[in-house]
Amino acid sequence: MGDLKLDRRDGVLTVTLSRPERLNAVTGALTEEMLDVLNGLMRDPDTRVVVLTGEGRGFCSGMDLQGGDPGGGDEGRVQRIYRGIGRGGEVTARLREIPQPVIAALHGPVAGMGVSWALACDLRVADPTTRFVVPFVDLGLSAGDCGLSWLLPRLVGPAKAAEIFYRAQRLDVTEADRLGLVTELADEGRDLEGAHALAAELLAKSPYGLRRTKELLNMSLDAPGLRRQVAVETGIQTLAFFTEDLTEGMAATMQKRPPEFGNR
């Protein structure tokens, strides 16, 4: 693919943003490629974990404003910008909606739309060069960009999110880790290696358990109350009792050996 590199092996799909000369700034073409991949993952039972990273010196520097209006096409300027930003937000939503856990491998600048995509991932491995950049209000924009105003308050709390947004803060990896935005710290240049090690760990878990847990976590973020969420959990947990993998998991625990899940 043009602006993406895909590597599939052993149940893991590594998606690499590949515009290193522009610090992987997002164009309309890259967004559409991302959506094609993510839409395919919605119906892909063989891919169990996704790793998302960026080629070169940074993860993603945000929307490529120097490349002209985002979105392309023959519409008017407002329509092009609206469509380009909206499609970027669709990537954010799809990263949450696909059934596979997504691990971001972060290094260098994680800016603008790149912050939204990184925070939409389930887990994040970052090296010491990582810095989250939320510059919107300094540029005359709002910080509500591609789902960021929904994601960040849920990760760090509304008061801290407001401070980051209003002051257009840059977070180095130490501060991001302190706030809980980073799952694991890696040595410099080893973020992708760390993400793959984490993916290997997840591959040893129950496929049903991982997919349904992601589904439940997503639902809990908008759940109207505890009882509604308990009802959903009860249905999903009951179905687990009819899987062969539950029998295998229980037997492996009793026999003190690693389970061999077959997604059955």
C-alpha positions as CSV (number, residue, x, y, z in Angstrom):
1,M,0.0,0.0,0.0
2,G,1.2,3.5,-0.7
3,D,1.4,5.2,2.7
4,L,1.1,2.1,4.9
5,K,3.3,-0.9,5.3
6,L,1.7,-4.1,6.5
7,D,3.4,-7.1,8.0
8,R,1.4,-10.2,9.0
9,R,2.9,-13.0,11.0
10,D,1.8,-15.4,13.6
11,G,-1.6,-13.8,14.3
12,V,-0.1,-10.2,14.6
13,L,-0.6,-7.5,12.0
14,T,1.9,-4.6,12.2
15,V,0.7,-1.5,10.5
16,T,3.4,1.1,9.8
17,L,2.6,4.7,8.8
18,S,5.1,5.2,6.0
19,R,5.6,8.9,5.2
20,P,8.9,9.3,7.1
21,E,9.9,12.4,5.1
22,R,6.9,14.2,6.7
23,L,7.1,12.5,10.1
24,N,4.1,10.4,9.0
25,A,1.8,13.4,8.7
26,V,-1.7,12.3,7.7
27,T,-3.1,12.8,4.2
28,G,-6.5,11.9,2.8
29,A,-4.9,9.0,1.0
30,L,-3.2,7.6,4.2
31,T,-6.5,7.9,6.0
32,E,-8.4,5.9,3.4
33,E,-5.7,3.3,3.4
34,M,-6.0,3.0,7.2
35,L,-9.8,2.7,7.0
36,D,-9.5,-0.1,4.4
37,V,-7.2,-2.0,6.7
38,L,-9.3,-1.4,9.8
39,N,-12.6,-2.3,8.0
40,G,-11.0,-5.6,6.9
41,L,-10.0,-6.4,10.5
42,M,-13.6,-6.2,11.6
43,R,-14.1,-9.5,9.8
44,D,-10.7,-11.1,10.3
45,P,-10.7,-13.9,12.8
46,D,-7.0,-14.9,12.1
47,T,-5.5,-11.6,13.2
48,R,-5.5,-11.6,17.0
49,V,-3.4,-8.5,17.8
50,V,-2.6,-5.3,15.9
51,V,0.6,-3.2,16.3
52,L,0.5,0.4,15.0
53,T,3.7,2.4,14.6
54,G,5.4,5.0,12.4
55,E,8.4,4.8,10.2
56,G,11.4,7.0,10.8
57,R,11.9,9.6,13.5
58,G,8.3,9.9,14.7
59,F,5.0,8.1,15.2
60,C,2.8,10.8,13.6
61,S,3.0,14.6,13.3
62,G,-0.7,15.1,12.8
63,M,-2.6,16.2,9.7
64,D,-0.4,17.3,6.8
65,L,-1.5,20.9,6.4
66,Q,1.3,21.7,4.1
67,G,-0.1,19.3,1.6
68,G,-3.1,21.5,1.0
69,D,-6.7,21.0,2.3
70,P,-7.2,17.5,3.8
71,G,-9.6,15.2,2.1
72,G,-9.0,16.0,-1.6
73,G,-11.8,15.8,-4.1
74,D,-13.7,18.4,-6.0
75,E,-15.9,19.9,-3.3
76,G,-15.6,23.3,-1.9
77,R,-12.9,24.1,0.7
78,V,-15.2,23.7,3.7
79,Q,-16.5,20.4,2.5
80,R,-13.0,19.1,1.8
81,I,-11.7,20.1,5.3
82,Y,-14.8,18.7,7.0
83,R,-14.5,15.4,5.1
84,G,-10.8,15.1,5.8
85,I,-11.1,15.7,9.5
86,G,-14.2,13.5,9.8
87,R,-12.4,10.6,8.0
88,G,-9.5,11.0,10.5
89,G,-12.0,10.7,13.3
90,E,-13.4,7.6,11.7
91,V,-10.0,6.0,12.0
92,T,-10.0,6.8,15.7
93,A,-13.4,5.2,16.1
94,R,-12.4,2.1,14.1
95,L,-9.3,1.6,16.2
96,R,-11.7,1.3,19.2
97,E,-14.3,-0.8,17.4
98,I,-12.1,-3.5,15.8
99,P,-12.2,-6.7,18.0
100,Q,-8.4,-7.1,18.1
101,P,-6.4,-5.3,20.9
102,V,-4.2,-2.6,19.3
103,I,-0.8,-1.8,20.7
104,A,0.9,1.5,19.7
105,A,4.7,1.6,19.3
106,L,5.6,5.2,20.0
107,H,8.7,7.3,19.4
108,G,9.4,10.9,18.5
109,P,6.6,13.3,17.9
110,V,3.0,12.1,18.6
111,A,1.1,15.2,17.6
112,G,-2.3,16.4,16.6
113,M,-4.3,13.7,14.9
114,G,-1.5,11.3,15.9
115,V,-2.3,11.8,19.5
116,S,-5.9,10.8,18.9
117,W,-4.9,7.7,17.0
118,A,-2.3,6.7,19.7
119,L,-4.8,7.2,22.5
120,A,-7.4,5.2,20.6
121,C,-5.1,2.1,20.8
122,D,-5.6,-0.2,23.8
123,L,-2.0,-0.2,25.0
124,R,1.0,2.0,24.3
125,V,4.8,1.2,24.4
126,A,7.0,4.3,24.2
127,D,10.7,5.0,24.0
128,P,12.4,8.0,25.6
129,T,12.1,10.2,22.5
130,T,8.3,10.1,22.6
131,R,6.6,13.4,23.2
132,F,2.8,14.1,23.0
133,V,2.1,17.4,21.4
134,V,-1.4,19.0,21.7
135,P,-0.9,22.4,20.0
136,F,-4.5,23.2,18.9
137,V,-5.4,26.3,20.8
138,D,-2.0,27.9,20.1
139,L,-2.8,27.4,16.4
140,G,-6.3,28.9,16.6
141,L,-8.0,25.4,16.5
142,S,-10.1,23.6,19.2
143,A,-8.6,20.6,20.9
144,G,-11.6,18.6,19.9
145,D,-9.8,16.8,17.1
146,C,-10.7,13.3,15.8
147,G,-12.0,12.1,19.1
148,L,-9.4,13.6,21.4
149,S,-11.8,15.5,23.6
150,W,-13.6,12.1,24.3
151,L,-10.4,10.0,24.8
152,L,-8.1,12.1,26.9
153,P,-10.6,13.0,29.7
154,R,-11.3,9.3,30.1
155,L,-7.6,8.5,30.4
156,V,-6.3,11.3,32.6
157,G,-9.5,12.8,34.1
158,P,-11.4,15.9,32.9
159,A,-9.4,18.4,35.0
160,K,-6.0,17.3,33.8
161,A,-7.3,17.0,30.2
162,A,-8.5,20.6,30.4
163,E,-5.1,21.8,31.6
164,I,-3.4,19.9,28.7
165,F,-5.8,21.3,26.2
166,Y,-6.0,24.9,27.4
167,R,-2.3,25.3,27.9
168,A,-1.4,23.4,24.7
169,Q,1.0,21.3,26.6
170,R,3.7,19.0,25.4
171,L,4.1,15.9,27.5
172,D,7.5,14.1,27.5
173,V,7.5,10.4,28.0
174,T,8.1,10.7,31.8
175,E,5.0,12.9,32.3
176,A,2.9,10.7,29.9
177,D,3.9,7.6,31.9
178,R,3.0,9.4,35.2
179,L,-0.4,10.2,33.8
180,G,-1.0,6.6,32.7
181,L,-0.8,7.2,29.0
182,V,2.0,4.7,28.6
183,T,1.7,1.0,29.2
184,E,5.4,0.2,29.0
185,L,8.6,2.2,28.6
186,A,11.2,0.9,26.1
187,D,14.8,1.7,25.5
188,E,15.4,4.2,22.7
189,G,14.6,2.7,19.3
190,R,13.1,-0.4,20.9
191,D,9.5,0.6,21.1
192,L,8.4,-1.6,18.2
193,E,10.3,-4.6,19.7
194,G,8.6,-3.9,23.0
195,A,5.2,-3.8,21.3
196,H,5.8,-7.1,19.6
197,A,6.9,-8.6,22.9
198,L,3.6,-7.4,24.4
199,A,1.7,-8.8,21.4
200,A,3.3,-12.2,22.0
201,E,2.1,-12.1,25.6
202,L,-1.4,-11.4,24.4
203,L,-1.3,-14.2,21.9
204,A,-1.1,-16.6,24.8
205,K,-4.4,-15.4,26.2
206,S,-7.9,-16.6,25.3
207,P,-8.9,-15.1,21.9
208,Y,-12.6,-15.0,23.0
209,G,-11.6,-13.5,26.3
210,L,-9.5,-10.7,24.8
211,R,-12.1,-9.8,22.1
212,R,-15.0,-9.8,24.5
213,T,-13.1,-7.9,27.1
214,K,-12.3,-5.1,24.6
215,E,-16.0,-5.0,23.7
216,L,-17.0,-4.7,27.3
217,L,-14.4,-2.0,28.0
218,N,-15.7,0.0,25.1
219,M,-19.3,-0.4,26.2
220,S,-18.5,0.6,29.8
221,L,-17.3,4.0,28.6
222,D,-20.8,5.0,27.6
223,A,-22.8,2.7,29.9
224,P,-25.8,4.4,31.4
225,G,-25.3,2.6,34.7
226,L,-23.9,-0.3,36.6
227,R,-26.9,-2.6,36.2
228,R,-26.9,-2.2,32.4
229,Q,-23.2,-3.1,32.2
230,V,-23.7,-6.1,34.6
231,A,-26.4,-7.4,32.2
232,V,-24.1,-7.2,29.2
233,E,-21.3,-8.8,31.1
234,T,-23.6,-11.7,32.2
235,G,-24.5,-12.6,28.6
236,I,-20.9,-12.5,27.4
237,Q,-19.6,-14.5,30.4
238,T,-22.3,-17.1,30.0
239,L,-21.3,-17.7,26.4
240,A,-17.7,-18.3,27.5
241,F,-18.8,-21.4,29.4
242,F,-19.8,-23.0,26.1
243,T,-16.3,-22.6,24.5
244,E,-13.7,-25.3,24.3
245,D,-11.1,-22.8,25.3
246,L,-12.6,-22.4,28.8
247,T,-12.1,-26.2,29.3
248,E,-8.6,-25.9,28.1
249,G,-7.9,-22.8,30.2
250,M,-9.2,-24.5,33.4
251,A,-7.3,-27.7,32.7
252,A,-4.0,-25.8,32.0
253,T,-4.4,-23.9,35.3
254,M,-5.0,-27.1,37.3
255,Q,-2.0,-28.8,35.5
256,K,0.2,-25.8,36.0
257,R,1.1,-25.5,32.3
258,P,0.6,-22.8,29.6
259,P,-2.8,-23.1,27.9
260,E,-3.1,-23.9,24.2
261,F,-6.1,-21.9,23.1
262,G,-7.7,-22.8,19.7
263,N,-10.3,-20.0,19.5
264,R,-13.1,-22.6,19.7
